[in-house]
Amino acid sequence: MARYNVLYFCTACRRIHPMGVSLPLEVGFLNTQTVSEAYSGKPLPSYVAMLVGSSVTCRETGKSFILEDINKLYLTPVLEPLSRDSKRA
Ligand SMILES: [Zn+2]
């Protein structure tokens, strides 16, 4: 199992921001992929599908909006050791 951070394409500033959510994935990959690419040919787990429709706030502009498009969600490998995961600021 590899862990991936979820990133979203921000419609407010047209950049990619981290959602602060990470997901375990059975199939590993090293480059950032869209969620639909990462799960191609596989059923989308409900906790991934649920990310669509959630509200996010842009760090740059402070605007919030609803994530509507699964193709604008990305996964990028978590490179830090897992022990750091439990440490929260
Ligand atoms: Zn933004």
PDB file of the backbone (N, CA, C, O) and the ligand in Angstrom, with CONECT records:
HET     ZN  A 101       1
ATOM      1  N   MET A   1       0.845  -1.206   0.000  1.00  0.00           N
ATOM      2  CA  MET A   1       0.000   0.000   0.000  1.00  0.00           C
ATOM      3  C   MET A   1       0.877   1.251   0.000  1.00  0.00           C
ATOM      4  O   MET A   1       1.805   1.378   0.798  1.00  0.00           O
ATOM      5  N   ALA A   2       0.570   2.143  -0.887  1.00  0.00           N
ATOM      6  CA  ALA A   2       1.255   3.428  -0.918  1.00  0.00           C
ATOM      7  C   ALA A   2       0.244   4.506  -0.540  1.00  0.00           C
ATOM      8  O   ALA A   2      -0.962   4.337  -0.721  1.00  0.00           O
ATOM      9  N   ARG A   3       0.748   5.595  -0.021  1.00  0.00           N
ATOM     10  CA  ARG A   3      -0.165   6.673   0.362  1.00  0.00           C
ATOM     11  C   ARG A   3      -0.023   7.850  -0.580  1.00  0.00           C
ATOM     12  O   ARG A   3       1.070   8.185  -1.037  1.00  0.00           O
ATOM     13  N   TYR A   4      -1.144   8.458  -0.854  1.00  0.00           N
ATOM     14  CA  TYR A   4      -1.177   9.577  -1.791  1.00  0.00           C
ATOM     15  C   TYR A   4      -1.927  10.747  -1.200  1.00  0.00           C
ATOM     16  O   TYR A   4      -2.979  10.587  -0.580  1.00  0.00           O
ATOM     17  N   ASN A   5      -1.376  11.912  -1.399  1.00  0.00           N
ATOM     18  CA  ASN A   5      -2.087  13.131  -1.014  1.00  0.00           C
ATOM     19  C   ASN A   5      -3.058  13.519  -2.117  1.00  0.00           C
ATOM     20  O   ASN A   5      -2.767  13.373  -3.304  1.00  0.00           O
ATOM     21  N   VAL A   6      -4.204  14.010  -1.709  1.00  0.00           N
ATOM     22  CA  VAL A   6      -5.194  14.473  -2.682  1.00  0.00           C
ATOM     23  C   VAL A   6      -5.000  15.973  -2.908  1.00  0.00           C
ATOM     24  O   VAL A   6      -4.915  16.759  -1.964  1.00  0.00           O
ATOM     25  N   LEU A   7      -4.933  16.339  -4.173  1.00  0.00           N
ATOM     26  CA  LEU A   7      -4.800  17.742  -4.556  1.00  0.00           C
ATOM     27  C   LEU A   7      -5.990  18.100  -5.431  1.00  0.00           C
ATOM     28  O   LEU A   7      -6.577  17.228  -6.071  1.00  0.00           O
ATOM     29  N   TYR A   8      -6.342  19.357  -5.461  1.00  0.00           N
ATOM     30  CA  TYR A   8      -7.437  19.772  -6.329  1.00  0.00           C
ATOM     31  C   TYR A   8      -7.032  20.963  -7.166  1.00  0.00           C
ATOM     32  O   TYR A   8      -6.209  21.785  -6.761  1.00  0.00           O
ATOM     33  N   PHE A   9      -7.620  21.037  -8.327  1.00  0.00           N
ATOM     34  CA  PHE A   9      -7.419  22.192  -9.186  1.00  0.00           C
ATOM     35  C   PHE A   9      -8.367  23.283  -8.723  1.00  0.00           C
ATOM     36  O   PHE A   9      -9.582  23.094  -8.672  1.00  0.00           O
ATOM     37  N   CYS A  10      -7.794  24.420  -8.391  1.00  0.00           N
ATOM     38  CA  CYS A  10      -8.561  25.515  -7.827  1.00  0.00           C
ATOM     39  C   CYS A  10      -9.107  26.389  -8.944  1.00  0.00           C
ATOM     40  O   CYS A  10      -8.357  26.921  -9.763  1.00  0.00           O
ATOM     41  N   THR A  11     -10.438  26.527  -8.963  1.00  0.00           N
ATOM     42  CA  THR A  11     -11.037  27.349 -10.015  1.00  0.00           C
ATOM     43  C   THR A  11     -10.898  28.841  -9.706  1.00  0.00           C
ATOM     44  O   THR A  11     -11.065  29.675 -10.596  1.00  0.00           O
ATOM     45  N   ALA A  12     -10.592  29.179  -8.451  1.00  0.00           N
ATOM     46  CA  ALA A  12     -10.464  30.588  -8.073  1.00  0.00           C
ATOM     47  C   ALA A  12      -9.138  31.180  -8.541  1.00  0.00           C
ATOM     48  O   ALA A  12      -9.113  32.297  -9.057  1.00  0.00           O
ATOM     49  N   CYS A  13      -8.034  30.448  -8.369  1.00  0.00           N
ATOM     50  CA  CYS A  13      -6.735  31.008  -8.756  1.00  0.00           C
ATOM     51  C   CYS A  13      -6.036  30.178  -9.822  1.00  0.00           C
ATOM     52  O   CYS A  13      -4.914  30.492 -10.221  1.00  0.00           O
ATOM     53  N   ARG A  14      -6.701  29.111 -10.289  1.00  0.00           N
ATOM     54  CA  ARG A  14      -6.183  28.254 -11.344  1.00  0.00           C
ATOM     55  C   ARG A  14      -4.822  27.640 -10.994  1.00  0.00           C
ATOM     56  O   ARG A  14      -3.934  27.523 -11.839  1.00  0.00           O
ATOM     57  N   ARG A  15      -4.690  27.255  -9.727  1.00  0.00           N
ATOM     58  CA  ARG A  15      -3.519  26.505  -9.304  1.00  0.00           C
ATOM     59  C   ARG A  15      -3.983  25.220  -8.640  1.00  0.00           C
ATOM     60  O   ARG A  15      -5.179  24.987  -8.465  1.00  0.00           O
ATOM     61  N   ILE A  16      -3.015  24.392  -8.276  1.00  0.00           N
ATOM     62  CA  ILE A  16      -3.344  23.138  -7.604  1.00  0.00           C
ATOM     63  C   ILE A  16      -2.990  23.261  -6.133  1.00  0.00           C
ATOM     64  O   ILE A  16      -1.872  23.643  -5.785  1.00  0.00           O
ATOM     65  N   HIS A  17      -3.941  22.936  -5.271  1.00  0.00           N
ATOM     66  CA  HIS A  17      -3.733  23.001  -3.827  1.00  0.00           C
ATOM     67  C   HIS A  17      -3.935  21.626  -3.206  1.00  0.00           C
ATOM     68  O   HIS A  17      -4.725  20.832  -3.718  1.00  0.00           O
ATOM     69  N   PRO A  18      -3.236  21.330  -2.112  1.00  0.00           N
ATOM     70  CA  PRO A  18      -3.509  20.088  -1.380  1.00  0.00           C
ATOM     71  C   PRO A  18      -4.824  20.187  -0.619  1.00  0.00           C
ATOM     72  O   PRO A  18      -5.164  21.247  -0.093  1.00  0.00           O
ATOM     73  N   MET A  19      -5.563  19.082  -0.561  1.00  0.00           N
ATOM     74  CA  MET A  19      -6.818  19.053   0.186  1.00  0.00           C
ATOM     75  C   MET A  19      -6.596  18.759   1.655  1.00  0.00           C
ATOM     76  O   MET A  19      -7.506  18.947   2.462  1.00  0.00           O
ATOM     77  N   GLY A  20      -5.392  18.296   2.029  1.00  0.00           N
ATOM     78  CA  GLY A  20      -5.152  17.892   3.401  1.00  0.00           C
ATOM     79  C   GLY A  20      -5.688  16.512   3.698  1.00  0.00           C
ATOM     80  O   GLY A  20      -5.909  16.156   4.855  1.00  0.00           O
ATOM     81  N   VAL A  21      -5.900  15.728   2.641  1.00  0.00           N
ATOM     82  CA  VAL A  21      -6.438  14.378   2.779  1.00  0.00           C
ATOM     83  C   VAL A  21      -5.446  13.446   2.095  1.00  0.00           C
ATOM     84  O   VAL A  21      -4.915  13.771   1.034  1.00  0.00           O
ATOM     85  N   SER A  22      -5.194  12.281   2.706  1.00  0.00           N
ATOM     86  CA  SER A  22      -4.381  11.299   2.000  1.00  0.00           C
ATOM     87  C   SER A  22      -5.128   9.981   1.915  1.00  0.00           C
ATOM     88  O   SER A  22      -5.954   9.660   2.769  1.00  0.00           O
ATOM     89  N   LEU A  23      -4.826   9.230   0.878  1.00  0.00           N
ATOM     90  CA  LEU A  23      -5.528   7.980   0.589  1.00  0.00           C
ATOM     91  C   LEU A  23      -4.538   6.845   0.418  1.00  0.00           C
ATOM     92  O   LEU A  23      -3.461   7.052  -0.141  1.00  0.00           O
ATOM     93  N   PRO A  24      -4.871   5.659   0.880  1.00  0.00           N
ATOM     94  CA  PRO A  24      -4.051   4.491   0.565  1.00  0.00           C
ATOM     95  C   PRO A  24      -4.455   3.949  -0.795  1.00  0.00           C
ATOM     96  O   PRO A  24      -5.637   3.936  -1.140  1.00  0.00           O
ATOM     97  N   LEU A  25      -3.480   3.506  -1.558  1.00  0.00           N
ATOM     98  CA  LEU A  25      -3.780   2.984  -2.884  1.00  0.00           C
ATOM     99  C   LEU A  25      -2.954   1.724  -3.096  1.00  0.00           C
ATOM    100  O   LEU A  25      -1.763   1.694  -2.785  1.00  0.00           O
ATOM    101  N   GLU A  26      -3.593   0.685  -3.627  1.00  0.00           N
ATOM    102  CA  GLU A  26      -2.876  -0.578  -3.805  1.00  0.00           C
ATOM    103  C   GLU A  26      -1.842  -0.491  -4.911  1.00  0.00           C
ATOM    104  O   GLU A  26      -0.729  -0.999  -4.781  1.00  0.00           O
ATOM    105  N   VAL A  27      -2.225   0.160  -6.005  1.00  0.00           N
ATOM    106  CA  VAL A  27      -1.317   0.267  -7.133  1.00  0.00           C
ATOM    107  C   VAL A  27      -0.486   1.524  -6.968  1.00  0.00           C
ATOM    108  O   VAL A  27      -1.028   2.627  -6.894  1.00  0.00           O
ATOM    109  N   GLY A  28       0.832   1.362  -6.909  1.00  0.00           N
ATOM    110  CA  GLY A  28       1.692   2.517  -6.716  1.00  0.00           C
ATOM    111  C   GLY A  28       2.060   3.188  -8.019  1.00  0.00           C
ATOM    112  O   GLY A  28       2.159   2.534  -9.057  1.00  0.00           O
ATOM    113  N   PHE A  29       2.261   4.477  -7.967  1.00  0.00           N
ATOM    114  CA  PHE A  29       2.819   5.215  -9.094  1.00  0.00           C
ATOM    115  C   PHE A  29       3.585   6.385  -8.519  1.00  0.00           C
ATOM    116  O   PHE A  29       3.325   6.813  -7.395  1.00  0.00           O
ATOM    117  N   LEU A  30       4.523   6.900  -9.281  1.00  0.00           N
ATOM    118  CA  LEU A  30       5.434   7.898  -8.727  1.00  0.00           C
ATOM    119  C   LEU A  30       5.138   9.321  -9.167  1.00  0.00           C
ATOM    120  O   LEU A  30       5.631  10.280  -8.572  1.00  0.00           O
ATOM    121  N   ASN A  31       4.344   9.450 -10.195  1.00  0.00           N
ATOM    122  CA  ASN A  31       4.041  10.795 -10.666  1.00  0.00           C
ATOM    123  C   ASN A  31       2.617  11.160 -10.287  1.00  0.00           C
ATOM    124  O   ASN A  31       1.786  10.295 -10.010  1.00  0.00           O
ATOM    125  N   THR A  32       2.359  12.433 -10.280  1.00  0.00           N
ATOM    126  CA  THR A  32       1.005  12.900 -10.008  1.00  0.00           C
ATOM    127  C   THR A  32       0.072  12.464 -11.141  1.00  0.00           C
ATOM    128  O   THR A  32       0.386  12.615 -12.322  1.00  0.00           O
ATOM    129  N   GLN A  33      -1.056  11.933 -10.757  1.00  0.00           N
ATOM    130  CA  GLN A  33      -2.063  11.521 -11.730  1.00  0.00           C
ATOM    131  C   GLN A  33      -3.405  12.064 -11.296  1.00  0.00           C
ATOM    132  O   GLN A  33      -3.606  12.398 -10.129  1.00  0.00           O
ATOM    133  N   THR A  34      -4.324  12.150 -12.244  1.00  0.00           N
ATOM    134  CA  THR A  34      -5.682  12.500 -11.837  1.00  0.00           C
ATOM    135  C   THR A  34      -6.290  11.286 -11.146  1.00  0.00           C
ATOM    136  O   THR A  34      -5.862  10.152 -11.360  1.00  0.00           O
ATOM    137  N   VAL A  35      -7.291  11.542 -10.318  1.00  0.00           N
ATOM    138  CA  VAL A  35      -7.959  10.454  -9.612  1.00  0.00           C
ATOM    139  C   VAL A  35      -8.539   9.455 -10.614  1.00  0.00           C
ATOM    140  O   VAL A  35      -8.463   8.245 -10.404  1.00  0.00           O
ATOM    141  N   SER A  36      -9.108   9.955 -11.684  1.00  0.00           N
ATOM    142  CA  SER A  36      -9.702   9.027 -12.648  1.00  0.00           C
ATOM    143  C   SER A  36      -8.644   8.174 -13.341  1.00  0.00           C
ATOM    144  O   SER A  36      -8.910   7.018 -13.672  1.00  0.00           O
ATOM    145  N   GLU A  37      -7.460   8.715 -13.565  1.00  0.00           N
ATOM    146  CA  GLU A  37      -6.364   7.906 -14.122  1.00  0.00           C
ATOM    147  C   GLU A  37      -5.907   6.851 -13.117  1.00  0.00           C
ATOM    148  O   GLU A  37      -5.667   5.695 -13.466  1.00  0.00           O
ATOM    149  N   ALA A  38      -5.795   7.278 -11.869  1.00  0.00           N
ATOM    150  CA  ALA A  38      -5.296   6.377 -10.831  1.00  0.00           C
ATOM    151  C   ALA A  38      -6.234   5.186 -10.634  1.00  0.00           C
ATOM    152  O   ALA A  38      -5.787   4.081 -10.328  1.00  0.00           O
ATOM    153  N   TYR A  39      -7.512   5.414 -10.808  1.00  0.00           N
ATOM    154  CA  TYR A  39      -8.494   4.346 -10.598  1.00  0.00           C
ATOM    155  C   TYR A  39      -9.054   3.815 -11.907  1.00  0.00           C
ATOM    156  O   TYR A  39     -10.110   3.182 -11.907  1.00  0.00           O
ATOM    157  N   SER A  40      -8.378   4.056 -13.021  1.00  0.00           N
ATOM    158  CA  SER A  40      -8.939   3.634 -14.298  1.00  0.00           C
ATOM    159  C   SER A  40      -9.144   2.129 -14.321  1.00  0.00           C
ATOM    160  O   SER A  40      -8.255   1.367 -13.942  1.00  0.00           O
ATOM    161  N   GLY A  41     -10.305   1.712 -14.763  1.00  0.00           N
ATOM    162  CA  GLY A  41     -10.632   0.299 -14.836  1.00  0.00           C
ATOM    163  C   GLY A  41     -11.032  -0.306 -13.507  1.00  0.00           C
ATOM    164  O   GLY A  41     -11.296  -1.505 -13.420  1.00  0.00           O
ATOM    165  N   LYS A  42     -11.078   0.523 -12.465  1.00  0.00           N
ATOM    166  CA  LYS A  42     -11.463   0.019 -11.145  1.00  0.00           C
ATOM    167  C   LYS A  42     -12.623   0.837 -10.611  1.00  0.00           C
ATOM    168  O   LYS A  42     -12.788   1.999 -10.982  1.00  0.00           O
ATOM    169  N   PRO A  43     -13.422   0.246  -9.753  1.00  0.00           N
ATOM    170  CA  PRO A  43     -14.496   1.038  -9.154  1.00  0.00           C
ATOM    171  C   PRO A  43     -13.917   2.076  -8.205  1.00  0.00           C
ATOM    172  O   PRO A  43     -12.968   1.805  -7.469  1.00  0.00           O
ATOM    173  N   LEU A  44     -14.489   3.239  -8.232  1.00  0.00           N
ATOM    174  CA  LEU A  44     -14.043   4.318  -7.364  1.00  0.00           C
ATOM    175  C   LEU A  44     -14.558   4.053  -5.956  1.00  0.00           C
ATOM    176  O   LEU A  44     -15.766   3.914  -5.765  1.00  0.00           O
ATOM    177  N   PRO A  45     -13.669   3.980  -4.960  1.00  0.00           N
ATOM    178  CA  PRO A  45     -14.144   3.782  -3.583  1.00  0.00           C
ATOM    179  C   PRO A  45     -15.053   4.940  -3.168  1.00  0.00           C
ATOM    180  O   PRO A  45     -14.898   6.069  -3.633  1.00  0.00           O
ATOM    181  N   SER A  46     -16.004   4.634  -2.283  1.00  0.00           N
ATOM    182  CA  SER A  46     -16.981   5.667  -1.909  1.00  0.00           C
ATOM    183  C   SER A  46     -16.324   6.877  -1.254  1.00  0.00           C
ATOM    184  O   SER A  46     -16.779   8.007  -1.432  1.00  0.00           O
ATOM    185  N   TYR A  47     -15.243   6.639  -0.488  1.00  0.00           N
ATOM    186  CA  TYR A  47     -14.611   7.781   0.167  1.00  0.00           C
ATOM    187  C   TYR A  47     -13.899   8.685  -0.831  1.00  0.00           C
ATOM    188  O   TYR A  47     -13.655   9.860  -0.554  1.00  0.00           O
ATOM    189  N   VAL A  48     -13.567   8.126  -2.001  1.00  0.00           N
ATOM    190  CA  VAL A  48     -12.985   8.965  -3.047  1.00  0.00           C
ATOM    191  C   VAL A  48     -14.098   9.707  -3.787  1.00  0.00           C
ATOM    192  O   VAL A  48     -13.992  10.902  -4.061  1.00  0.00           O
ATOM    193  N   ALA A  49     -15.157   8.979  -4.100  1.00  0.00           N
ATOM    194  CA  ALA A  49     -16.292   9.596  -4.784  1.00  0.00           C
ATOM    195  C   ALA A  49     -16.880  10.730  -3.952  1.00  0.00           C
ATOM    196  O   ALA A  49     -17.386  11.715  -4.489  1.00  0.00           O
ATOM    197  N   MET A  50     -16.805  10.573  -2.626  1.00  0.00           N
ATOM    198  CA  MET A  50     -17.380  11.587  -1.734  1.00  0.00           C
ATOM    199  C   MET A  50     -16.612  12.905  -1.755  1.00  0.00           C
ATOM    200  O   MET A  50     -17.136  13.934  -1.330  1.00  0.00           O
ATOM    201  N   LEU A  51     -15.367  12.879  -2.248  1.00  0.00           N
ATOM    202  CA  LEU A  51     -14.597  14.125  -2.315  1.00  0.00           C
ATOM    203  C   LEU A  51     -15.235  15.100  -3.287  1.00  0.00           C
ATOM    204  O   LEU A  51     -15.144  16.316  -3.117  1.00  0.00           O
ATOM    205  N   VAL A  52     -15.889  14.550  -4.315  1.00  0.00           N
ATOM    206  CA  VAL A  52     -16.622  15.396  -5.249  1.00  0.00           C
ATOM    207  C   VAL A  52     -17.874  15.882  -4.532  1.00  0.00           C
ATOM    208  O   VAL A  52     -18.618  15.084  -3.962  1.00  0.00           O
ATOM    209  N   GLY A  53     -18.103  17.165  -4.560  1.00  0.00           N
ATOM    210  CA  GLY A  53     -19.238  17.733  -3.841  1.00  0.00           C
ATOM    211  C   GLY A  53     -18.823  18.352  -2.521  1.00  0.00           C
ATOM    212  O   GLY A  53     -19.631  19.000  -1.856  1.00  0.00           O
ATOM    213  N   SER A  54     -17.549  18.157  -2.128  1.00  0.00           N
ATOM    214  CA  SER A  54     -17.110  18.786  -0.888  1.00  0.00           C
ATOM    215  C   SER A  54     -16.630  20.213  -1.163  1.00  0.00           C
ATOM    216  O   SER A  54     -16.208  20.555  -2.268  1.00  0.00           O
ATOM    217  N   SER A  55     -16.712  21.008  -0.135  1.00  0.00           N
ATOM    218  CA  SER A  55     -16.365  22.421  -0.258  1.00  0.00           C
ATOM    219  C   SER A  55     -14.909  22.633   0.140  1.00  0.00           C
ATOM    220  O   SER A  55     -14.455  22.097   1.151  1.00  0.00           O
ATOM    221  N   VAL A  56     -14.187  23.402  -0.639  1.00  0.00           N
ATOM    222  CA  VAL A  56     -12.789  23.715  -0.333  1.00  0.00           C
ATOM    223  C   VAL A  56     -12.602  25.224  -0.376  1.00  0.00           C
ATOM    224  O   VAL A  56     -13.363  25.946  -1.020  1.00  0.00           O
ATOM    225  N   THR A  57     -11.572  25.681   0.323  1.00  0.00           N
ATOM    226  CA  THR A  57     -11.283  27.110   0.337  1.00  0.00           C
ATOM    227  C   THR A  57      -9.916  27.355  -0.277  1.00  0.00           C
ATOM    228  O   THR A  57      -8.933  26.712   0.091  1.00  0.00           O
ATOM    229  N   CYS A  58      -9.864  28.278  -1.204  1.00  0.00           N
ATOM    230  CA  CYS A  58      -8.601  28.622  -1.857  1.00  0.00           C
ATOM    231  C   CYS A  58      -7.705  29.370  -0.881  1.00  0.00           C
ATOM    232  O   CYS A  58      -8.127  30.343  -0.256  1.00  0.00           O
ATOM    233  N   ARG A  59      -6.461  28.908  -0.757  1.00  0.00           N
ATOM    234  CA  ARG A  59      -5.522  29.572   0.162  1.00  0.00           C
ATOM    235  C   ARG A  59      -5.063  30.918  -0.367  1.00  0.00           C
ATOM    236  O   ARG A  59      -4.675  31.794   0.406  1.00  0.00           O
ATOM    237  N   GLU A  60      -5.103  31.082  -1.663  1.00  0.00           N
ATOM    238  CA  GLU A  60      -4.583  32.309  -2.267  1.00  0.00           C
ATOM    239  C   GLU A  60      -5.615  33.429  -2.208  1.00  0.00           C
ATOM    240  O   GLU A  60      -5.279  34.571  -1.893  1.00  0.00           O
ATOM    241  N   THR A  61      -6.842  33.111  -2.504  1.00  0.00           N
ATOM    242  CA  THR A  61      -7.870  34.149  -2.639  1.00  0.00           C
ATOM    243  C   THR A  61      -8.879  34.124  -1.507  1.00  0.00           C
ATOM    244  O   THR A  61      -9.643  35.076  -1.344  1.00  0.00           O
ATOM    245  N   GLY A  62      -8.900  33.045  -0.714  1.00  0.00           N
ATOM    246  CA  GLY A  62      -9.860  32.923   0.366  1.00  0.00           C
ATOM    247  C   GLY A  62     -11.257  32.555  -0.090  1.00  0.00           C
ATOM    248  O   GLY A  62     -12.172  32.453   0.727  1.00  0.00           O
ATOM    249  N   LYS A  63     -11.434  32.353  -1.405  1.00  0.00           N
ATOM    250  CA  LYS A  63     -12.754  31.975  -1.912  1.00  0.00           C
ATOM    251  C   LYS A  63     -12.995  30.491  -1.705  1.00  0.00           C
ATOM    252  O   LYS A  63     -12.083  29.676  -1.835  1.00  0.00           O
ATOM    253  N   SER A  64     -14.238  30.151  -1.381  1.00  0.00           N
ATOM    254  CA  SER A  64     -14.548  28.735  -1.289  1.00  0.00           C
ATOM    255  C   SER A  64     -15.472  28.337  -2.421  1.00  0.00           C
ATOM    256  O   SER A  64     -16.259  29.139  -2.924  1.00  0.00           O
ATOM    257  N   PHE A  65     -15.356  27.076  -2.808  1.00  0.00           N
ATOM    258  CA  PHE A  65     -16.173  26.564  -3.907  1.00  0.00           C
ATOM    259  C   PHE A  65     -16.321  25.063  -3.732  1.00  0.00           C
ATOM    260  O   PHE A  65     -15.623  24.438  -2.934  1.00  0.00           O
ATOM    261  N   ILE A  66     -17.230  24.512  -4.482  1.00  0.00           N
ATOM    262  CA  ILE A  66     -17.518  23.084  -4.403  1.00  0.00           C
ATOM    263  C   ILE A  66     -16.731  22.356  -5.493  1.00  0.00           C
ATOM    264  O   ILE A  66     -16.721  22.784  -6.647  1.00  0.00           O
ATOM    265  N   LEU A  67     -16.074  21.262  -5.123  1.00  0.00           N
ATOM    266  CA  LEU A  67     -15.393  20.426  -6.106  1.00  0.00           C
ATOM    267  C   LEU A  67     -16.444  19.631  -6.872  1.00  0.00           C
ATOM    268  O   LEU A  67     -17.214  18.870  -6.287  1.00  0.00           O
ATOM    269  N   GLU A  68     -16.464  19.818  -8.182  1.00  0.00           N
ATOM    270  CA  GLU A  68     -17.522  19.179  -8.962  1.00  0.00           C
ATOM    271  C   GLU A  68     -16.999  18.145  -9.936  1.00  0.00           C
ATOM    272  O   GLU A  68     -17.742  17.276 -10.393  1.00  0.00           O
ATOM    273  N   ASP A  69     -15.705  18.240 -10.255  1.00  0.00           N
ATOM    274  CA  ASP A  69     -15.191  17.415 -11.346  1.00  0.00           C
ATOM    275  C   ASP A  69     -14.085  16.491 -10.824  1.00  0.00           C
ATOM    276  O   ASP A  69     -13.045  16.950 -10.351  1.00  0.00           O
ATOM    277  N   ILE A  70     -14.330  15.200 -10.919  1.00  0.00           N
ATOM    278  CA  ILE A  70     -13.342  14.220 -10.459  1.00  0.00           C
ATOM    279  C   ILE A  70     -12.054  14.321 -11.277  1.00  0.00           C
ATOM    280  O   ILE A  70     -10.983  13.950 -10.798  1.00  0.00           O
ATOM    281  N   ASN A  71     -12.155  14.814 -12.484  1.00  0.00           N
ATOM    282  CA  ASN A  71     -10.977  14.976 -13.334  1.00  0.00           C
ATOM    283  C   ASN A  71     -10.106  16.151 -12.905  1.00  0.00           C
ATOM    284  O   ASN A  71      -9.024  16.354 -13.456  1.00  0.00           O
ATOM    285  N   LYS A  72     -10.565  16.922 -11.933  1.00  0.00           N
ATOM    286  CA  LYS A  72      -9.753  18.027 -11.417  1.00  0.00           C
ATOM    287  C   LYS A  72      -9.202  17.703 -10.042  1.00  0.00           C
ATOM    288  O   LYS A  72      -8.712  18.582  -9.333  1.00  0.00           O
ATOM    289  N   LEU A  73      -9.287  16.421  -9.670  1.00  0.00           N
ATOM    290  CA  LEU A  73      -8.664  15.949  -8.439  1.00  0.00           C
ATOM    291  C   LEU A  73      -7.436  15.128  -8.833  1.00  0.00           C
ATOM    292  O   LEU A  73      -7.483  14.331  -9.770  1.00  0.00           O
ATOM    293  N   TYR A  74      -6.346  15.334  -8.108  1.00  0.00           N
ATOM    294  CA  TYR A  74      -5.078  14.683  -8.422  1.00  0.00           C
ATOM    295  C   TYR A  74      -4.575  13.921  -7.203  1.00  0.00           C
ATOM    296  O   TYR A  74      -4.920  14.224  -6.060  1.00  0.00           O
ATOM    297  N   LEU A  75      -3.749  12.923  -7.488  1.00  0.00           N
ATOM    298  CA  LEU A  75      -3.083  12.185  -6.414  1.00  0.00           C
ATOM    299  C   LEU A  75      -1.587  12.310  -6.631  1.00  0.00           C
ATOM    300  O   LEU A  75      -1.090  12.159  -7.748  1.00  0.00           O
ATOM    301  N   THR A  76      -0.876  12.588  -5.546  1.00  0.00           N
ATOM    302  CA  THR A  76       0.574  12.676  -5.635  1.00  0.00           C
ATOM    303  C   THR A  76       1.171  11.850  -4.491  1.00  0.00           C
ATOM    304  O   THR A  76       0.651  11.880  -3.375  1.00  0.00           O
ATOM    305  N   PRO A  77       2.254  11.116  -4.753  1.00  0.00           N
ATOM    306  CA  PRO A  77       2.790  10.229  -3.718  1.00  0.00           C
ATOM    307  C   PRO A  77       3.232  10.991  -2.469  1.00  0.00           C
ATOM    308  O   PRO A  77       3.795  12.082  -2.553  1.00  0.00           O
ATOM    309  N   VAL A  78       2.966  10.393  -1.322  1.00  0.00           N
ATOM    310  CA  VAL A  78       3.474  10.918  -0.059  1.00  0.00           C
ATOM    311  C   VAL A  78       4.886  10.384   0.103  1.00  0.00           C
ATOM    312  O   VAL A  78       5.089   9.173   0.187  1.00  0.00           O
ATOM    313  N   LEU A  79       5.858  11.279   0.148  1.00  0.00           N
ATOM    314  CA  LEU A  79       7.246  10.839   0.180  1.00  0.00           C
ATOM    315  C   LEU A  79       7.819  10.797   1.584  1.00  0.00           C
ATOM    316  O   LEU A  79       8.859  10.185   1.825  1.00  0.00           O
ATOM    317  N   GLU A  80       7.130  11.455   2.508  1.00  0.00           N
ATOM    318  CA  GLU A  80       7.635  11.462   3.877  1.00  0.00           C
ATOM    319  C   GLU A  80       7.368  10.126   4.563  1.00  0.00           C
ATOM    320  O   GLU A  80       6.464   9.391   4.167  1.00  0.00           O
ATOM    321  N   PRO A  81       8.158   9.813   5.596  1.00  0.00           N
ATOM    322  CA  PRO A  81       7.899   8.585   6.341  1.00  0.00           C
ATOM    323  C   PRO A  81       6.523   8.617   6.993  1.00  0.00           C
ATOM    324  O   PRO A  81       6.034   9.680   7.376  1.00  0.00           O
ATOM    325  N   LEU A  82       5.904   7.450   7.118  1.00  0.00           N
ATOM    326  CA  LEU A  82       4.551   7.364   7.647  1.00  0.00           C
ATOM    327  C   LEU A  82       4.441   7.869   9.083  1.00  0.00           C
ATOM    328  O   LEU A  82       3.384   8.349   9.492  1.00  0.00           O
ATOM    329  N   SER A  83       5.528   7.765   9.852  1.00  0.00           N
ATOM    330  CA  SER A  83       5.483   8.160  11.254  1.00  0.00           C
ATOM    331  C   SER A  83       5.153   9.645  11.404  1.00  0.00           C
ATOM    332  O   SER A  83       4.643  10.069  12.440  1.00  0.00           O
ATOM    333  N   ARG A  84       5.444  10.426  10.376  1.00  0.00           N
ATOM    334  CA  ARG A  84       5.155  11.843  10.427  1.00  0.00           C
ATOM    335  C   ARG A  84       3.660  12.110  10.297  1.00  0.00           C
ATOM    336  O   ARG A  84       3.172  13.176  10.671  1.00  0.00           O
ATOM    337  N   ASP A  85       2.941  11.127   9.763  1.00  0.00           N
ATOM    338  CA  ASP A  85       1.509  11.296   9.528  1.00  0.00           C
ATOM    339  C   ASP A  85       0.731  11.605  10.796  1.00  0.00           C
ATOM    340  O   ASP A  85      -0.206  12.403  10.787  1.00  0.00           O
ATOM    341  N   SER A  86       1.130  10.964  11.883  1.00  0.00           N
ATOM    342  CA  SER A  86       0.376  11.107  13.107  1.00  0.00           C
ATOM    343  C   SER A  86       0.662  12.439  13.816  1.00  0.00           C
ATOM    344  O   SER A  86      -0.063  12.848  14.723  1.00  0.00           O
ATOM    345  N   LYS A  87       1.718  13.088  13.385  1.00  0.00           N
ATOM    346  CA  LYS A  87       2.084  14.351  14.013  1.00  0.00           C
ATOM    347  C   LYS A  87       1.301  15.493  13.359  1.00  0.00           C
ATOM    348  O   LYS A  87       1.530  15.818  12.193  1.00  0.00           O
ATOM    349  N   ARG A  88       0.406  16.083  14.089  1.00  0.00           N
ATOM    350  CA  ARG A  88      -0.402  17.155  13.513  1.00  0.00           C
ATOM    351  C   ARG A  88      -0.134  18.469  14.204  1.00  0.00           C
ATOM    352  O   ARG A  88       0.025  18.521  15.424  1.00  0.00           O
ATOM    353  N   ALA A  89      -0.084  19.507  13.439  1.00  0.00           N
ATOM    354  CA  ALA A  89       0.214  20.834  14.000  1.00  0.00           C
ATOM    355  C   ALA A  89      -1.001  21.397  14.742  1.00  0.00           C
ATOM    356  O   ALA A  89      -0.938  22.503  15.280  1.00  0.00           O
TER     357      ALA A  89
HETATM  358 ZN    ZN A 101      -6.591  28.696  -5.246  1.00  0.00          ZN2+
END
